[in-house]
Amino acid sequence: MLGSLLLAFPFVAAQAPPTNPAPVVDQAEAKVQTPAQELADLDQRYYGSELAFDEKLKTFEIEYQKLADKYQGQETGLRAELVMLQNCWYLDAAERTGVAKGKVEHILKLYAASPFLGLITKPIRYLIPKPEQDALLQRIANGNQHDAVKAAVLFARARAAKGENRTKMFELLTKKYGKLKHLYSSYADLAHAHLNPHKAEDLKVGKAAPEIVGMGLDGKPMRLSDYRGKVVVLDFWGDW
């Protein structure tokens, strides 16, 4: 009888779709950059930009400001702030000083105790009026406990000083911070170079060039005298 026939079928529960499906992540996008890498990438885009200069500054200041805000209190945040301070040089002289002073005060408010604050001495030298520089630099040193900062400040002050005061500052720099590195040299070497410049008669045309010691691209010391008898092109440059 059809009524008594029972057919059994296996019961299969329907599987509900996941509420939050895992996103598909591209491996290249998943790579996380460090703050230093983010700044380096921004620097590369900034210096490699072909925008007109005014447009370039306005466009990239927004990006540097975002990075400064994102990493406020960290070395990367300070370095981003310093780029914006350094770019004040392009302003008209009538407004340059005021804007630069405002940015310096902003940086000091956020980074007075930073071990990297010595980096600010460079833009101070060419953005802040000379009569005001020494007091500002002393204030920076007094508010910071790190030797690297105090050394950078003393070096900047010594370079701007005159006469006996200049000599005393460089001697103090050698005594207290001489062993500290500054870029590819040491503060002791820098102080010695400033206190013992080459004599004018030793730099006349026809004279043998004075010894120059520097660091090669391979990181090894190199001397000008190693190339005596060869044609050598010396390219002296500076970043003010």
Summary of the structure (lengths in Angstrom):
residues: 240
radius of gyration: 29.5
end to end distance: 104.7
largest distance: 128.1
contacts: 552
relative contact order: 0.05
helix: 60%
strand: 4%
